[in-house]
């Protein structure tokens, strides 16, 4: 609970300081977009990864658990893509736009492996870590 309140407070402070800064320094939405992208990467990435791992583990055992984990993974991927598309519609820097576009393509690639509920999805750990690392690299110093 405290961590969530700290994140909300930090976003408010950073958004206020960004609003007071020189508009020519960076696109207007870069700070908030970076904080949102980092939060989404950690949140959706963890949920998506956990669901894929659960589906991989359940494929040999409980079919109902496997189907539910696949449905959860698809849902998290879809929700994350909606958030990225929203961020891409904002006034953000070209490097952040490129990173989010690449992240979108990677998530769509992962999502495409979740189409067959009876299949065993490939491990997506490396791809999800890559998204998180790229977003953090591009956003370093922007907030």
C-alpha positions as CSV (number, residue, x, y, z in Angstrom):
1,X,0.0,0.0,0.0
2,X,2.8,2.4,0.9
3,X,4.7,1.6,-2.3
4,X,1.6,2.4,-4.4
5,X,1.0,5.7,-2.5
6,X,4.7,6.6,-3.1
7,X,4.4,5.9,-6.8
8,X,1.2,8.0,-7.0
9,X,2.9,10.9,-5.1
10,X,6.1,10.6,-7.3
11,X,4.0,10.7,-10.5
12,X,2.2,13.8,-9.2
13,X,5.4,15.6,-8.3
14,X,7.1,14.7,-11.5
15,X,4.1,15.7,-13.6
16,X,3.9,19.0,-11.8
17,X,7.7,19.6,-12.3
18,X,7.4,18.7,-15.9
19,X,4.6,21.1,-16.4
20,X,6.7,23.9,-14.9
21,X,9.8,23.1,-17.0
22,X,10.8,24.4,-20.3
23,X,8.5,22.9,-23.0
24,X,11.4,22.9,-25.5
25,X,13.5,20.5,-23.3
26,X,11.5,17.4,-24.3
27,X,8.0,16.5,-25.6
28,X,5.3,17.3,-23.1
29,X,4.2,13.8,-22.3
30,X,7.7,12.1,-22.0
31,X,7.9,12.1,-18.2
32,X,4.5,10.7,-17.6
33,X,4.7,8.3,-20.6
34,X,8.0,6.9,-19.2
35,X,6.6,6.4,-15.7
36,X,3.5,4.7,-17.2
37,X,5.6,2.6,-19.5
38,X,7.9,1.4,-16.7
39,X,5.0,0.7,-14.4
40,X,3.1,-1.2,-17.2
41,X,6.2,-3.1,-18.2
42,X,6.7,-4.4,-14.7
43,X,3.0,-5.0,-14.0
44,X,1.7,-6.5,-17.2
45,X,5.0,-8.1,-18.0
46,X,5.0,-10.0,-14.6
47,X,1.3,-11.0,-15.0
48,X,1.9,-12.1,-18.6
49,X,5.0,-14.0,-17.8
50,X,3.4,-15.7,-14.8
51,X,0.4,-16.7,-16.8
52,X,2.6,-18.2,-19.6
53,X,4.6,-20.1,-17.0
54,X,1.4,-21.4,-15.5
55,X,0.1,-22.5,-18.9
56,X,3.5,-24.2,-19.6
57,X,3.3,-26.0,-16.3
58,X,-0.3,-27.0,-16.6
59,X,-0.1,-28.4,-20.2
60,X,0.9,-31.8,-18.9
61,X,-1.5,-31.8,-15.9
62,X,-4.8,-30.0,-15.5
63,X,-6.3,-29.0,-18.8
64,X,-8.7,-26.5,-17.1
65,X,-5.8,-24.7,-15.5
66,X,-3.9,-24.6,-18.8
67,X,-6.9,-23.1,-20.6
68,X,-7.4,-20.5,-17.8
69,X,-3.7,-19.5,-17.8
70,X,-3.8,-19.1,-21.6
71,X,-6.9,-17.0,-21.4
72,X,-5.3,-14.9,-18.7
73,X,-2.1,-14.4,-20.7
74,X,-4.1,-13.3,-23.8
75,X,-6.0,-10.8,-21.7
76,X,-2.9,-9.3,-20.1
77,X,-1.2,-9.0,-23.5
78,X,-4.3,-7.3,-25.0
79,X,-4.6,-4.9,-22.0
80,X,-0.9,-4.1,-22.3
81,X,-1.2,-3.4,-26.1
82,X,-4.1,-1.0,-25.4
83,X,-1.9,0.9,-22.9
84,X,1.0,1.1,-25.4
85,X,-1.2,2.3,-28.2
86,X,-2.5,5.0,-25.8
87,X,1.1,6.1,-25.0
88,X,2.0,6.1,-28.7
89,X,-0.8,8.7,-29.2
90,X,0.9,11.1,-26.9
91,X,3.5,13.8,-27.5
92,X,6.6,11.7,-26.8
93,X,10.2,11.7,-28.0
94,X,11.3,9.7,-31.0
95,X,13.4,7.3,-29.0
96,X,10.6,6.5,-26.6
97,X,8.2,6.1,-29.6
98,X,10.6,3.7,-31.3
99,X,11.0,1.6,-28.1
100,X,7.3,1.5,-27.5
101,X,6.7,0.5,-31.1
102,X,9.3,-2.3,-30.8
103,X,7.7,-3.4,-27.5
104,X,4.3,-3.5,-29.2
105,X,5.6,-5.7,-31.9
106,X,7.2,-8.1,-29.3
107,X,4.0,-8.3,-27.3
108,X,2.0,-9.0,-30.5
109,X,4.5,-11.7,-31.3
110,X,4.1,-13.3,-27.9
111,X,0.3,-12.9,-28.1
112,X,0.3,-14.8,-31.4
113,X,1.8,-17.8,-29.7
114,X,-1.2,-17.9,-27.4
115,X,-3.8,-18.4,-30.1
116,X,-4.1,-22.2,-29.7
117,X,-5.3,-22.9,-26.2
118,X,-4.2,-26.5,-26.5
119,X,-0.6,-25.6,-27.4
120,X,2.3,-25.2,-25.0
121,X,3.4,-21.5,-25.3
122,X,7.1,-20.8,-25.7
123,X,9.0,-19.3,-22.8
124,X,8.7,-15.5,-23.1
125,X,11.0,-14.6,-20.2
126,X,13.8,-13.2,-22.3
127,X,11.5,-11.2,-24.5
128,X,9.7,-9.7,-21.5
129,X,12.9,-8.8,-19.8
130,X,14.1,-7.2,-23.1
131,X,11.0,-5.0,-23.2
132,X,11.5,-3.9,-19.6
133,X,15.3,-3.3,-20.1
134,X,14.7,-1.2,-23.3
135,X,12.0,0.9,-21.7
136,X,14.2,1.6,-18.6
137,X,17.2,2.4,-20.8
138,X,15.3,4.9,-23.0
139,X,13.5,6.5,-20.0
140,X,16.7,6.9,-17.8
141,X,17.0,10.6,-17.0
142,X,13.6,11.5,-18.4
143,X,11.9,11.6,-15.1
